[in-house]
Amino acid sequence: MGYMKQFDKWLQFKELDTDLRKELQVMQGDESTLKDAFSKNLEFGTGGMRGELGAGTNRMNIYTIRKASQGIADYIAKHGQAAKERGVVIAFDSRRKSKTFSKEVAATLASNGIKAYVYDEPRTTPQLSFSIRDLHCFMGVMITASHNPPEYNGFKVYGEDGSQLNIEDANLVIEYINVIDNEFSIAVQDFHTLQQNKLIDILSSAIDQRYIAQIMAMPMYPELFKTTDLKTIFTPLHGASGSTVRSMFEKMGYSLSYVAKQIEPDGEFPTVNSPNPEEPAAFALAIQQGRDESSDLLVALDPDGDRVGIAVRKGDDYQLLTGNQTGAILIEYLLSNFASNNHLPENGRIFKTIVTSEFGRVIAAKYGVSTEDVLTGFKFIGEKINEYNKSGAYTFLFGYEESYGYLIKDFSRDKDAVQTALILVEAAAFYKQKRLTLLDVLEGLYAEHGYFVEGLVSVTKKGVEGSNAIQSVLEQLRRQPVLEIAGTTVTQQEDYLSSERLVHATGEKEAIHLPQSNVLKYFLADGTWICIRPSGTEPKIKYYFGVKGPSAEASNTRLELFKKEFSAYVDTLF
């Protein structure tokens, strides 16, 4: 069906939501907007779906939410009555329409006879992950668009293990969703009636307390929180984590400051251009307050509480750490203290993604701990946790990705910025006793292991044309392998779509034992690596870079050269 026919179908639907009808009326005559909103269905991928709010088949609205929810209901029904009775837990963050969407998910599922557990206030993604296992639910749904701009929202699906659905199950859900031709045909009963009929339960604060109790058992030196003079400022960037983090630190007996203008949930994110702790601008208010209060550490979480960024006092100012740097410090803190307390298992393992720094691997190796690479996406770390918990082959010690996501204890099975925030504060307090800052620790690791420096280039390509252009670039790179970058020979190329590693010197191909993914990675003669992949959640193509040198200056110079040369080459392919 063409986009104009889809538009007419929506316009003629008599029971269409009033606000969406007004949007349709504004769209009339704007061919570009109409085409983008109706030329395709909002894609539900293996990580769920995310898109701009508004009217249309390619937008986040109550009808696309119902369609996705109905597909999940059909998937659950195929697993039998027991799966329906175990039900689904649904959480949402502070974004526009998040609560409305969570109720639509619950009502759609309950209308299919599936038990739905719903939070009444914003909660974090790691709390959703914890809740699935705590309530023994069959699945979970999180309404969030993470750190995207205010006009976006999203829908993430979780399995009974608390991890995002694995690829096989996600593909089955996608099949059920895609066979639904008409999003207006889905019958949804009244939310309150379903609640009265005990098909929908509103969750109490008891589950929050069980989650916090798990976190409070994590610190190795809990007395530090009551005795340290470490000064910390925290901000949830208008997201869902504020009340949970406050409760957590109060119970630990630690007093920290909050950025007052950012502590309450607010989907407009009025004080930041982007509620993303990866962006230096997101720390502006925290840095200003830090200077006034002479704080040692600044901690910022993204809106759904699964990513965390930190800034450390350096003289009269603050230095923001990258996700890779924070990961390195966490690995050193955890493993060194496990070792000194005789708590380091012989089969300990950490997990990182293929675009995460090699810095963590060399630190872990010092303590006899192995590192395993997985594809980008924390679901793959969750899969490994489940696999090794069952087999006993390895003991999970830490999982992380360069994009500020970390997991220390696996009572959550997705990245958990709430538990990480607690351990980062503990680490800062621990090292302050030794007259060290986290920057001192980081510099010591560089001096010991070499200066690992990473970079990222993101190129935005919106709309259908942009998506097609990104696919075309990757196809061209496969047809014409890159042999040299910035005068340095490419020694190996890994293609995660064909699951093959090509050794250029011999022409030999080796198998890669990871799920298929549309990703290419290049290894260069000087130890540099470069990876290119389309974003799974945004209209972007991303280039990742990792270099190692004898000094920070040498590494940064080399990094900028590779970023410039590789970006320029890929630009010629668009």
Summary of the structure (lengths in Angstrom):
residues: 574
radius of gyration: 23.9
end to end distance: 28.6
largest distance: 69.9
contacts: 2035
relative contact order: 0.09
helix: 43%
strand: 21%
